[in-house]
Amino acid sequence: MAKNDIYTKKNLSSILWNCYNIIRGNDKLSPEVAFDEISKVLFLKICQERYYPSADGVCGDDEYKSEKKEYEATTSQV
């Protein structure tokens, strides 16, 4: 799917189900724990989009590297 595609309920459900299965299968988690993990991913994604939006809606490599440098600078001062 492209970045600007409209997600229908069916598309989103399919994507989430696939992610859930990958998380559950890779770590051999119980269904409840896998659901908890996918919930955390969704929560973090919502927070990132809401509080740290980028111009095109996608966090690129340059943005990641600059944020990483800022984080490392603040944590090394402690």
C-alpha positions as CSV (number, residue, x, y, z in Angstrom):
1,M,0.0,0.0,0.0
2,A,1.2,3.5,-0.7
3,K,1.6,6.1,1.9
4,N,-1.5,8.1,0.9
5,D,-3.8,5.1,0.4
6,I,-7.2,5.2,2.2
7,Y,-7.5,2.3,4.7
8,T,-10.8,0.6,4.8
9,K,-11.9,-1.3,7.8
10,K,-11.1,-4.6,6.0
11,N,-7.6,-3.3,5.0
12,L,-6.7,-2.2,8.5
13,S,-8.1,-5.3,10.0
14,S,-6.0,-7.4,7.6
15,I,-2.8,-5.4,8.3
16,L,-3.3,-5.6,12.1
17,W,-4.0,-9.4,11.9
18,N,-0.8,-10.0,9.9
19,C,1.2,-7.9,12.4
20,Y,-0.3,-9.8,15.3
21,N,0.5,-13.1,13.7
22,I,4.1,-12.1,13.0
23,I,4.6,-10.9,16.6
24,R,3.0,-14.0,18.0
25,G,4.9,-16.4,15.7
26,N,8.3,-14.8,16.0
27,D,8.4,-14.8,19.8
28,K,6.1,-17.8,20.3
29,L,3.8,-15.7,22.5
30,S,0.4,-16.5,23.9
31,P,-2.5,-14.8,22.2
32,E,-3.0,-12.4,25.1
33,V,0.7,-11.4,25.3
34,A,0.8,-10.9,21.5
35,F,-2.3,-8.7,21.7
36,D,-0.6,-6.6,24.4
37,E,2.5,-6.2,22.3
38,I,0.6,-5.1,19.1
39,S,-1.4,-2.7,21.4
40,K,1.9,-1.1,22.5
41,V,3.0,-0.7,18.9
42,L,-0.3,1.0,17.9
43,F,-0.1,3.3,21.0
44,L,3.4,4.4,20.2
45,K,2.5,5.0,16.5
46,I,-0.4,7.2,17.5
47,C,1.8,9.2,20.0
48,Q,4.5,9.6,17.4
49,E,2.1,10.9,14.8
50,R,0.2,13.2,17.2
51,Y,3.1,14.8,19.1
52,Y,6.0,14.5,16.6
53,P,4.6,14.9,13.1
54,S,6.9,15.3,10.2
55,A,6.2,17.3,7.1
56,D,5.3,14.2,5.0
57,G,3.9,12.1,7.9
58,V,6.8,9.7,7.7
59,C,9.9,9.7,10.0
60,G,12.8,9.5,7.6
61,D,16.4,8.4,8.2
62,D,17.7,12.0,8.6
63,E,15.0,12.8,11.1
64,Y,15.8,9.7,13.1
65,K,19.5,10.4,13.2
66,S,19.0,14.0,14.4
67,E,16.5,12.9,17.1
68,K,19.0,10.2,18.1
69,K,21.8,12.7,18.5
70,E,19.5,15.0,20.6
71,Y,18.5,12.1,22.8
72,E,22.1,11.0,23.3
73,A,23.2,14.5,24.1
74,T,20.5,14.9,26.8
75,T,21.1,11.5,28.3
76,S,24.9,11.9,28.5
77,Q,24.5,15.0,30.6
78,V,22.8,13.1,33.4
